[in-house]
Amino acid sequence: FRADVHCQSTGPGYSVTMVIGSPNPPLQVVLGSLSSDTISKQCVAASRDNSTAYILGTSGLKLKIDGRVPMEDRKASLSQFRPKSLLLSTVRVAAINTSSTLSTYFSDQLQSEQDNEKLVDDGEITPYEADEMNEEWETREWQKRMDVLPSKIGYALLRFHTCTVLMRFYEFIVGRYILCVDGNARLEGGSIPGRGNSTYEHSVDVMDKLTRDPFQASLRTSQILHNQEHSPGKVISSDGKETSTSSELYKKMYTTCLWANIIPFLAELTVQHGVLLYGYGVYYMEKKRRRKNREMDNSDSEEQCNDEQDEAEPVDESAYALSILFRSCHLTFSRGVSLIAASVGGAAGSVIYPGWGAIFGTQIGDTSVGALLD
């Protein structure tokens, strides 16, 4: 047989490939690769020539059509605490919360000024008094919101990192115990204990979908579809029919975003349930404490009145449990709808502007449903 070793390097990317056999088609064993746009195009071209690329040391796993190693986008545990990632996440969370605070402040300021203008039109106050009320409101509210902003940013950072740690934990559970693609969960031969190699490849494919980076996926999918155009703006879809490039990109990115957002939305739902249970627990214990203190000291009539009101609203564990259940169902339904809306937004954003469009589209879809249902 014939075996040739090729090394291709372009910019930051490289690919070392061993070609075995005759070219009808050859067998390509990838000894090492680092993704780049040029290499991705070469892998796409190779797939069109019916050649097969395998990754050495991974028991015959095939490269993806965009040149990726399966599960390449998966993040390492605690990677969000690396200096660069930590700085970017802190700046991002601080910017989001600061802009949200300023947006709410200016909106409330406009509403307050409109209310004062209405009082002036009704003759209840003079224009001079309205100006004084506006200045007093601006000074009071600005100081109050700026005092709260640092703690708000700190809480948002804590929530962000908690969600990220939960995401990595869920990925570990899925990869190690459910799909069995991590560590010693599979045999060296590349199969899951008690299952075949094809099942292992399917498990790797599922894990790859769950850990895709929508930003990179949007760029890669857009590039691949544009390379596959047989006429301007037209490609052959997976079912063999001619369709527009934008439509095919939307369908592919909707599926990609839907899979990739499952674990992040599950982590967010877990955090929201934790906050819900903590809030109900604090309220429940505080109410029991107040009732106990009033029972110990009910000397005056006002406190006796308060006791009668508390007796009319007893601390009922079943009522609290039912309320928690309703809130939990509402949160679950809201996050489920948000998952679908975020996937639709990510797909639409990818069509408009691949890359960042997927990120902003996902955020818009999520926040829109949150504003309607939360």
HELIX and SHEET records of a PDB file:
HELIX    1   1 ASP A   37  ARG A   48  1                                  12    
HELIX    2   2 SER A   79  PHE A   81  5                                   3    
HELIX    3   3 PRO A   83  ASP A  121  1                                  39    
HELIX    4   4 PRO A  127  ILE A  173  1                                  47    
HELIX    5   5 VAL A  174  ILE A  178  3                                   5    
HELIX    6   6 GLY A  183  ALA A  185  5                                   3    
HELIX    7   7 ASN A  197  LEU A  210  1                                  14    
HELIX    8   8 PRO A  214  ASN A  227  1                                  14    
HELIX    9   9 THR A  245  ALA A  260  1                                  16    
HELIX   10  10 ILE A  262  MET A  296  1                                  35    
HELIX   11  11 SER A  301  ALA A  312  1                                  12    
HELIX   12  12 GLU A  317  ILE A  352  1                                  36    
HELIX   13  13 TRP A  356  LEU A  373  1                                  18    
SHEET    1   A 4 ALA A   3  THR A  10  0                                        
SHEET    2   A 4 GLY A  13  ILE A  20 -1                                        
SHEET    3   A 4 LEU A  27  LEU A  34 -1                                        
SHEET    4   A 4 THR A  52  ILE A  55  1                                        
SHEET    1   B 2 LYS A 234  ILE A 236  0                                        
SHEET    2   B 2 GLU A 242  SER A 244 -1                                        
END                                                                             
